[in-house]
Amino acid sequence: MIRLLIAISLFFSISSNSQSVVESKILVGKTIGKQPYMDYGLGGDRLGGAKMTYLDTGILVQAIDSSIGRYKVQLSKYRTAWLPKANFQEDNTITTEPYYLTGSILINGDDNYDFVSIALDEKLPYTSIQQVNPSKILIDIFGVTGNTNWVTHRSSAKEIKNVYHEQLEDDVFRIIIELKHRQHWGYSIYYEGKKLYIKVKRQPQDLSLENMKIAIDAGHGGNNSGASGITTRIIEKDYTLRIAKQIEKALMEKEAIVFMTRRTDNSYSMLEREERIRAENPDFMISVHLNSSVRPEVRGVSTYYRYIGFKPLTHYIQQSMLKIEGLEDFGNIGSFNFALSGPTDIPNCLLEVAFLSNREDEKLILDPEFHKEVAKQVVEGIKEWLKSCKEENN
């Protein structure tokens, strides 16, 4: 028997949806597992649904509806999201409160990062967005009402310019973090106890390429072959590794530090790649892939980002790649739901070098000299991006 728990603050009239409703009882529990996340709705494509946010574990959530594989969770009076059932664990011992309050905010720093922390009555769901011109991080905390009467800003914080807050709705509290630099260098959100932390990465003091640590991800591998050539049937995983190794070589010639997520035909999942990248803590990441389409006339290079603050890296690499003779422009594409573009920890670029499904592009992909030219232009694009960050400081 599923226990029915009714929380005063989250007892709302839920409309029926014949396609999604399996059960209408409220389940109270917490997020579990590695990289729990929430989707906006039930839509999806080959990369999954449009993600709202990644979450920490142990966060209080209330499931009000159900679909195959996902729970609909009530975030606040007017906002809901969909959480994978694998990331939810019911807990009948939890007693929800009529309301939750925020406490004081502290901004400080250590030798490497700036931190914003806010005291809460409970570990509650959140989401974040990046803004540019000027650079900001916006954190929305759901199911909570503001009772913050102190915002302490210590001089040990080097990247954070200002922090302030507003009550968007009766139970949605927003923290606005203004950054000193135009370029977003990444941040992570997590709980320690019931205190929410936003760890903000500082812009490196020396923006020379030789002082950068760069993660290079050769897409696919092992039992994940990826796409195949239209005439030769060459396999994507083999050629992403060849191109990635050329990029590694070109970067190391510039004395950059390079971390490769794979050097051989390994079967690393996306989650394993993310964990390996986080453990290395690079300054930024590039994931190398080869594209494919059901339309054989489609061709060209493309770069992808999910968050607007990470667009500049992808823009400069795209522009540099277009200097390669015979390579057409497929575009610089944002809001892309690629797994390695999801974490907010570091700037990242998904590089789709060319289309294996196009005969002209396939000929380029087969050529080892093309691999070297790709590596050269990736390095040039990175240098131009870093140059733009330096110019901002002058």
PEBEL-V992846 format. One line per field, one symbol per residue. ss: DSSP state (a for helix, b for strand, c for the rest). burial: + if it has 24 or more other C-alpha atoms within 12 Angstrom, else -. A space follows every 10 residues. Layout:
ss = ???
burial = ???
This chain:
ss = cccccccaaa cccccccccc ccccccbbbb bcccccbbbc ccccbccbcc bbbbcccccb bbbbbbbccb bbbbcccccb bbbbaaabbb cccccccccc bbbbbbbbbc ccbbbbbbbb cccccbbbbb bccccbbbbb bbccbccccc bbbccccccb bbbbbbbbbc cbbbbbbbbc ccccccbbbb bbccbbbbbb bcccccccaa acbbbbbbcc bccbcccbcc ccccbaaaaa aaaaaaaaaa aaacccbbbb ccccccccca aaaaaaaaaa cccbbbbbbb bccccccccc bbbbcccaaa aaaaaaaaaa acccccccbb bbbcccccaa aaccccbbbb bbbbbcccaa aaaaaacaaa aaaaaaaaaa aaaaaaaaaa aaac
burial = ----+-+-++ +--------- ---+++++++ ++--++++++ ++------++ ++++++++++ +++++++--+ +++++++-++ +++++-++++ +----+--++ +++++++++- --++++++++ ++++++++++ ----++++++ ++++++++-- +-+---++++ ++++++++-- ++++++++++ ++++++++++ +--+++++++ ++++--+++- -+++++++++ +---++++++ ----++++++ ++++++++++ ++---+++++ +++----+-+ --++--++-- ++++++++++ ++-----+++ ++++++++++ ++++++++++ ++-+--++++ ++++++++++ ++++++++++ ++++++++++ ++++++---+ ++++++++++ ++++++--+- ----
